[in-house]
Amino acid sequence: MIIVLSAACIICGLLGYAVFDSTAATSILLCAIGAVAIVVRLVLRKHLKRKLVAWSSFAVLCIAALLVSGFTGTAESDIEKSASAFREVDVLLDKGNAEKALKRLAEIKKEGGHYDDNTEICLREFKAYRLLSKEDDAVRALKKCTSFKDIRYYMALASTQLKAGNQLDALNTYIEAAALYPRHHEAQLKAGYLCFVRGAYARAEFYLLRACEIEPKDPDSLFFLGSVMYAQEKYPQAEGYLQRVLKLNIDETMKEDVEDLLASMPKGA
């Protein structure tokens, strides 16, 4: 009778997980109860057969392996579902559908059990509120974010500081981001640009050289680096970077700025 009941527990656990979508924990518990009962029953028998014990042990190990595999597969599936859901939100945000994006984020929190301070949720809420011109809500969403080492957090924080008129705070945020992410182009560019406008030309040169190394054909990086060289009276270097800008696909405004800068250089410099 014990063997029958144990087998029933194991079968219910496996069927519940595979067919009826019960939780992995419930299935593991049922199968574990069944497996333990079988082993206890075999141990209590007076005429214990080694072969039977071996096969029983093998069966228990197989069941455990299947459950672990299934649990891992479920975890990976949940991760993929979350990633897919966030991609939906990103598409909505790219199209400017901020209200729909916020509604979908609320659904994701409810479906996936995400907390309000989840980084992926907070950063997307920030972007959505920004699109709706709700700066206070955007700042509140950013403050809930718990992942302070995420490059997206740094970029969002610096943008709110700039919008509030706190240029020095924004510069420090960009510098910290540039140090943590030396291969992140935007962090290097923004740090270099703010150093430039504040007259810290040597520091600006450092970050803008990094930006040009990462994106050698980015016109903004080349233009600001050329401007920094010009401000330091390094005219040959400045001309070299500015000439590279003219070879790129740039708008008329930038083209005029580059040509004016080149024309203002001392003759024979």
C-alpha positions in Angstrom: 0.0 0.0 0.0 2.8 2.4 0.9 4.5 1.7 -2.5 1.2 2.5 -4.3 0.7 5.8 -2.3 4.3 6.8 -2.9 4.0 6.2 -6.6 0.8 8.2 -6.6 2.5 11.1 -4.9 5.3 11.1 -7.5 2.9 10.8 -10.4 0.8 13.6 -9.1 3.8 15.8 -8.6 5.1 15.2 -12.2 1.7 15.6 -13.8 0.8 18.6 -11.8 4.0 20.3 -12.9 4.0 19.2 -16.6 0.2 19.3 -17.3 -1.6 21.4 -14.8 1.1 24.1 -14.4 1.4 23.8 -10.6 4.4 25.4 -9.0 7.8 23.7 -9.1 8.0 23.8 -5.3 4.7 21.9 -4.9 5.8 19.3 -7.5 9.2 18.8 -5.8 7.5 18.4 -2.4 5.1 15.7 -3.7 7.9 13.8 -5.5 10.2 14.0 -2.5 7.5 12.6 -0.2 6.9 9.7 -2.5 10.6 9.0 -3.0 11.3 9.1 0.8 8.3 6.8 1.5 9.6 4.3 -1.1 13.1 4.2 0.5 11.7 3.9 4.0 9.5 1.0 2.9 12.4 -0.8 1.3 14.6 -0.3 4.4 11.9 -1.7 6.7 11.6 -4.9 4.7 13.2 -7.9 6.3 14.5 -9.3 3.0 16.0 -6.3 1.4 17.3 -6.9 -2.1 20.3 -4.9 -3.3 19.1 -4.8 -6.9 15.8 -3.4 -5.8 17.5 -0.7 -3.7 19.8 0.2 -6.6 16.9 0.6 -9.0 14.9 2.6 -6.5 17.8 4.9 -5.8 18.3 5.3 -9.6 14.6 6.2 -10.0 14.8 8.8 -7.2 17.9 10.4 -8.8 16.2 10.5 -12.2 13.1 12.2 -10.7 15.3 14.7 -8.9 17.2 15.5 -12.1 14.0 15.9 -14.0 12.6 18.3 -11.4 15.8 20.4 -11.3 15.8 20.6 -15.1 12.2 21.6 -15.1 12.7 24.2 -12.4 15.7 25.7 -14.3 13.7 25.7 -17.5 10.9 27.5 -15.8 13.3 30.1 -14.4 14.8 30.7 -17.8 11.3 30.9 -19.3 10.3 33.5 -16.7 13.4 35.6 -17.5 12.6 35.4 -21.2 9.0 36.5 -20.6 10.1 39.5 -18.6 12.6 40.4 -21.2 9.9 40.1 -23.9 7.5 42.3 -21.9 10.2 45.0 -21.4 10.9 44.9 -25.1 7.2 45.7 -25.7 7.5 48.7 -23.4 10.6 49.9 -25.2 8.8 49.8 -28.5 5.9 51.8 -27.1 8.4 54.4 -25.6 10.2 54.6 -29.0 6.9 55.4 -30.6 6.1 58.0 -28.0 3.2 56.0 -26.5 4.1 56.9 -22.9 0.6 56.3 -21.4 0.4 52.8 -23.0 3.9 52.1 -21.8 3.0 53.0 -18.2 -0.1 50.8 -18.4 2.0 47.9 -19.7 4.6 48.4 -16.9 1.8 48.3 -14.3 0.7 45.0 -15.9 4.2 43.6 -15.8 4.5 44.5 -12.1 1.3 42.6 -11.4 2.1 39.6 -13.6 5.7 39.1 -12.7 5.7 40.2 -9.0 8.2 43.0 -9.7 8.6 45.5 -6.9 8.2 49.2 -7.5 12.0 49.7 -7.0 12.9 47.3 -9.8 15.5 48.9 -11.9 14.0 47.9 -15.3 10.6 49.2 -14.1 11.9 52.5 -12.7 14.0 53.5 -15.7 11.2 52.9 -18.1 8.8 54.8 -15.9 11.3 57.7 -15.8 11.4 57.8 -19.6 7.6 57.6 -19.9 7.0 60.4 -17.5 9.6 62.5 -19.3 7.7 62.0 -22.6 4.6 63.2 -20.8 6.5 66.2 -19.5 5.8 65.1 -15.9 9.2 65.9 -14.5 8.2 65.4 -10.8 6.9 61.9 -11.5 10.0 61.2 -13.5 12.3 62.2 -10.7 10.2 60.1 -8.2 10.5 57.1 -10.4 14.3 57.5 -10.6 14.6 57.9 -6.9 12.9 54.5 -6.4 15.7 52.8 -8.5 17.9 50.6 -6.4 20.6 49.9 -8.9 22.9 52.9 -8.6 25.7 51.4 -10.7 23.6 51.0 -13.9 24.8 53.3 -16.7 21.2 54.1 -17.6 20.7 55.4 -14.1 23.6 57.7 -14.3 22.5 59.1 -17.7 18.9 59.6 -16.4 20.2 61.2 -13.2 22.5 63.6 -15.0 19.7 64.7 -17.4 17.4 65.5 -14.4 20.2 67.5 -12.8 20.8 69.5 -16.0 17.1 70.1 -16.4 17.0 71.5 -12.8 20.0 73.8 -13.7 22.5 71.8 -11.6 25.3 71.7 -14.2 28.1 70.9 -11.7 26.1 68.0 -10.2 25.4 66.7 -13.7 29.1 67.0 -14.5 30.1 65.0 -11.5 27.5 62.4 -12.3 28.9 62.1 -15.9 32.5 61.9 -14.6 31.5 59.1 -12.2 29.8 57.2 -15.0 32.7 57.7 -17.3 35.1 56.3 -14.7 32.9 53.2 -14.1 32.1 52.7 -17.8 35.3 53.8 -19.8 33.9 52.3 -23.0 30.5 54.1 -22.8 30.6 56.7 -25.5 27.8 59.0 -24.3 29.3 59.2 -20.8 32.7 60.2 -22.1 31.2 62.7 -24.6 28.9 64.4 -22.0 31.7 64.6 -19.4 34.0 66.1 -21.9 31.4 68.6 -23.2 30.5 69.9 -19.7 34.2 70.2 -18.8 34.7 72.2 -22.0 31.8 74.6 -21.4 33.1 75.1 -17.8 36.6 75.9 -19.1 38.3 72.7 -17.8 40.0 72.1 -21.2 42.6 69.5 -20.1 39.9 67.3 -18.5 37.6 67.9 -21.5 40.4 66.8 -23.8 40.9 63.6 -21.8 37.2 62.5 -22.0 36.7 63.7 -25.6 39.7 61.7 -26.8 38.1 58.7 -25.2 34.9 59.4 -26.9 36.6 59.7 -30.3 38.5 56.5 -29.7 35.2 54.7 -29.0 33.3 56.3 -31.9 35.9 57.7 -34.4 33.2 58.9 -36.8 30.9 60.7 -34.4 30.7 64.3 -35.5 29.9 65.7 -32.1 32.9 64.1 -30.4 35.2 65.3 -33.2 33.8 68.8 -33.2 34.0 69.3 -29.5 37.5 67.8 -29.4 38.6 70.2 -32.2 37.0 73.1 -30.2 38.9 72.1 -27.1 42.2 71.9 -29.0 41.4 75.3 -30.5 40.7 76.8 -27.0 44.2 75.5 -25.9 45.8 77.0 -29.0 46.7 73.6 -30.3 45.8 74.7 -33.8 47.2 71.8 -35.9 45.4 69.2 -33.9 42.2 71.3 -33.9 42.3 71.6 -37.7 42.8 67.9 -38.0 39.8 67.0 -36.0 37.6 69.7 -37.6 38.6 68.6 -41.1 37.5 65.1 -40.1 34.1 66.5 -39.2 33.6 68.0 -42.6 34.1 64.6 -44.3 31.1 63.2 -42.4 27.4 63.5 -43.1 26.6 66.6 -41.0 23.9 69.2 -41.1 24.4 72.8 -42.4 24.5 74.3 -38.9 27.4 72.2 -37.8 29.1 72.7 -41.2 29.0 76.4 -40.8 30.3 76.2 -37.2 33.2 74.1 -38.3 34.0 76.4 -41.2 33.8 79.5 -39.0 36.2 77.9 -36.5 38.7 76.9 -39.2 38.5 80.4 -40.7 39.2 82.0 -37.3 42.5 80.2 -36.8 45.7 82.3 -36.9 47.4 82.1 -40.3 50.4 79.8 -40.4 49.5 78.2 -37.1 
